[in-house]
Amino acid sequence: IDESCRKSMVVWCQQVQKALKLNPETVWIAMSFFDRYLSSGKGKSQEALEDRYKFQLAAIAAFYTAIKICTHVKFDAATLAKLCQHYFAAADITSMEKDILFALDWRVSCPTPMEFVRYLLELLPEKINSSISESILEASQKYVDHTATDFYFTSCKPSVVGASCLASSLIGTDILSSSERRAFWLQLARITDLIDVMEAQIKLVEGRTLCKPITVSNVATRKPIISSKAAALSQSKTAIASGNSSPVCVTQTARLA
């Protein structure tokens, strides 16, 4: 079991989240439960670190718990077991869910990076209209989705992750002037650990850019692409229904890693 095994489970959960149109923060919360459980040393957490089947089962159960807490979707263990092609029995999912909850002492109310993004967004100048704010939130969410797959961010505070995602979304934009940008960073330094935020931001922007730079012009001219979204949703549902994106395939990937 290594980082690639964890990333495979995160990617699968994100596919389900997008296909079922669940709250985007569901996966991050699920991974918070999962990571805290594995590091708790309680219940069957040690077994999950040594056995790939139990490792995957714990990730699935954490995702199941997050869905019930964060969304209003009617979703039971039997449905999740079906999505897993019955590789995991519904009874095993609920049993693991109980083990996770007891290991966490039922502490399942946790702040998310996007909650901090929405809060920190208020530090930006009043000239930022709702359209630009929505674009910044969308870009930040994409960065948060990326952090869920990266083991580096498991040790970062949600506030640090949120601040770094927001800062990364503002890179290369023409939304803020140089003076406004300096003022934003000064305010950020007063309410967060700026060193941690900058280190996390560097990690985020390494390699290819996840999001296109946000500019006032492209926000103003942006048009809805309903057909593309519909096609993406259909593709996600097809992927989940196939054997290549189920936890069964994750087992194969992990064993090759």
C-alpha positions in Angstrom: 0.0 0.0 0.0 1.4 3.4 -1.0 0.4 6.9 -2.1 -0.8 5.6 -5.5 -3.3 3.3 -3.8 -4.8 6.3 -1.9 -4.8 8.4 -5.1 -6.7 5.6 -7.0 -9.4 5.6 -4.4 -9.7 9.4 -4.4 -10.1 9.5 -8.2 -12.8 6.8 -8.1 -14.7 8.7 -5.4 -14.4 11.9 -7.5 -15.9 10.0 -10.5 -18.9 8.9 -8.5 -19.3 12.4 -7.0 -19.3 14.0 -10.5 -21.6 11.4 -12.0 -24.2 11.7 -9.2 -23.8 15.5 -9.0 -22.9 15.3 -5.3 -21.5 18.3 -3.4 -17.9 18.7 -4.7 -16.6 18.9 -1.1 -17.9 15.4 -0.3 -14.7 13.8 -1.5 -12.4 16.0 0.5 -14.4 15.4 3.6 -14.4 11.6 2.9 -10.6 11.7 2.6 -10.4 13.6 5.8 -12.3 10.8 7.6 -10.2 8.2 5.8 -6.8 9.8 6.6 -7.7 10.5 10.2 -8.9 6.9 10.6 -5.8 5.4 9.2 -3.6 7.5 11.5 -5.7 6.9 14.6 -4.3 3.4 15.5 -7.8 2.4 16.6 -10.2 -0.3 15.5 -9.2 -2.0 12.3 -7.1 0.9 11.1 -3.8 -1.0 11.3 -5.3 -3.9 9.3 -6.4 -1.4 6.6 -2.8 -0.2 6.3 -1.6 -3.8 5.7 -4.4 -5.2 3.5 -5.5 -3.6 0.2 -9.0 -5.0 0.4 -9.6 -3.4 3.8 -7.8 -0.3 2.7 -10.2 0.2 -0.2 -13.2 -0.8 2.0 -12.2 1.9 4.5 -12.0 4.5 1.7 -15.5 3.4 0.4 -17.0 3.5 3.9 -15.5 7.0 4.6 -17.0 8.2 1.3 -20.4 6.6 2.2 -20.3 8.5 5.6 -19.4 11.8 3.9 -22.3 11.4 1.4 -24.8 10.9 4.2 -23.5 13.9 6.2 -22.9 16.4 3.3 -25.7 15.7 0.9 -29.4 15.2 0.9 -29.2 12.4 -1.7 -31.0 9.2 -0.8 -28.0 6.8 -0.9 -27.7 3.5 1.0 -24.9 0.9 1.4 -26.6 -1.4 -1.1 -26.4 1.2 -3.8 -22.8 1.8 -3.1 -22.1 -1.9 -3.2 -23.7 -2.1 -6.6 -21.5 0.8 -7.8 -18.5 -1.3 -6.6 -19.8 -4.3 -8.6 -20.5 -6.0 -5.3 -16.8 -6.3 -4.7 -17.7 -5.1 -1.2 -20.9 -6.3 0.5 -23.3 -3.7 1.9 -22.9 -5.2 5.4 -19.1 -4.9 5.2 -19.4 -1.2 4.2 -21.7 -0.4 7.2 -19.5 -2.4 9.6 -16.4 -0.5 8.5 -18.4 2.8 8.7 -19.1 2.0 12.4 -15.4 1.2 13.0 -14.4 4.6 11.4 -16.9 6.5 13.5 -15.8 5.0 16.7 -12.1 5.5 15.9 -12.8 9.2 15.2 -14.9 9.4 18.4 -17.8 10.6 16.1 -15.9 13.8 15.3 -17.2 14.2 11.8 -17.9 17.9 11.7 -14.8 19.4 10.1 -14.1 22.6 8.2 -13.3 22.3 4.6 -10.8 24.3 2.4 -13.7 25.7 0.4 -15.3 27.1 3.5 -12.1 29.1 4.1 -12.0 30.1 0.4 -15.5 31.6 0.7 -14.5 33.4 3.9 -11.2 34.7 2.5 -12.9 35.8 -0.7 -14.4 38.6 1.4 -10.9 40.1 1.7 -10.9 41.0 -2.0 -11.9 44.5 -3.1 -15.6 45.3 -3.4 -15.2 45.8 -7.1 -15.1 42.0 -7.5 -18.6 41.2 -8.9 -20.5 38.0 -8.5 -19.5 36.6 -11.9 -15.8 37.0 -11.1 -16.3 35.6 -7.6 -18.0 32.5 -9.1 -15.1 32.0 -11.5 -12.6 32.3 -8.6 -14.6 29.7 -6.6 -14.7 27.3 -9.5 -11.0 27.6 -10.0 -10.4 27.2 -6.3 -12.6 24.1 -6.2 -10.5 22.5 -9.0 -7.3 23.1 -6.9 -9.0 21.6 -3.9 -10.0 18.6 -5.9 -6.3 18.2 -6.8 -5.2 18.5 -3.2 -7.4 15.6 -2.3 -5.3 13.3 -4.6 -1.9 14.6 -3.3 -0.6 13.0 -0.2 1.4 16.1 0.6 -1.8 18.0 1.6 -2.9 15.4 4.1 -0.8 17.1 6.8 -2.0 20.6 5.9 -4.7 22.5 7.8 -7.9 23.1 5.9 -7.3 26.8 6.3 -3.8 26.5 4.7 -5.2 24.4 1.8 -8.1 26.9 1.2 -5.8 29.9 1.3 -3.3 28.3 -1.1 -6.0 27.3 -3.5 -7.5 30.8 -3.5 -4.0 32.4 -4.0 -3.2 29.9 -6.8 -6.5 30.9 -8.5 -5.5 34.5 -8.5 -2.1 33.9 -10.1 -1.7 35.4 -13.6 -5.1 37.2 -13.4 -5.8 40.9 -14.1 -8.5 41.0 -11.4 -6.3 42.7 -8.8 -3.8 45.6 -9.3 -0.3 45.3 -7.8 -1.3 47.4 -4.7 -4.5 45.4 -4.2 -2.5 42.1 -4.5 -0.1 43.4 -1.8 -3.0 44.4 0.5 -4.6 40.9 0.0 -1.4 39.1 1.0 -0.9 41.4 4.1 -4.4 40.6 5.3 -3.8 36.9 4.6 -0.6 37.1 6.7 -2.6 38.4 9.6 -5.1 35.6 9.7 -3.1 32.5 8.4 0.3 30.9 8.7 1.7 32.6 5.6 4.8 30.4 5.3 2.7 27.3 5.2 0.3 28.9 2.7 3.2 29.8 0.4 4.7 26.4 0.6 1.4 24.8 -0.2 0.9 27.2 -3.1 4.3 26.3 -4.6 3.3 22.7 -4.4 0.0 23.5 -6.2 1.5 25.4 -9.1 4.3 22.9 -9.7 4.0 21.4 -13.2 1.1 22.2 -15.4 -1.5 24.8 -14.5 -4.8 23.3 -13.4 -6.9 26.2 -14.3 -6.9 28.8 -17.0 -6.0 32.3 -15.7 -9.1 34.3 -14.8 -9.5 37.7 -16.4 -12.2 40.2 -16.4 -12.7 39.9 -20.1 -13.0 36.1 -20.3 -15.5 36.1 -17.4 -17.6 38.7 -19.1 -17.7 36.8 -22.4 -18.0 33.3 -20.9 -21.0 31.4 -22.2 -22.6 28.3 -20.7 -21.6 25.0 -22.4 -24.5 22.8 -21.4 -23.9 20.3 -24.1 -20.2 19.8 -23.0 -21.3 19.3 -19.4 -24.0 16.8 -20.4 -21.4 14.9 -22.4 -19.0 14.9 -19.5 -21.7 13.6 -17.1 -22.7 10.9 -19.5 -19.0 9.9 -19.9 -18.6 9.8 -16.1 -21.6 7.6 -15.7 -20.4 5.2 -18.4 -17.0 5.0 -16.7 -18.4 4.1 -13.3 -20.6 1.5 -14.9 -17.6 -0.1 -16.6 -15.2 -2.4 -14.8 -12.2 -0.1 -15.4 -13.2 2.5 -12.8 -14.4 0.3 -10.0 -12.5 -0.6 -6.8 -11.9 -3.9 -8.5 -9.7 -2.2 -11.0 -8.1 -0.2 -8.2 -6.9 -3.5 -6.7 -5.2 -4.3 -10.0 -3.6 -0.9 -10.2 -2.4 -1.0 -6.6 -0.8 -4.4 -7.1 1.1 -3.3 -10.1 2.4 -0.2 -8.3 
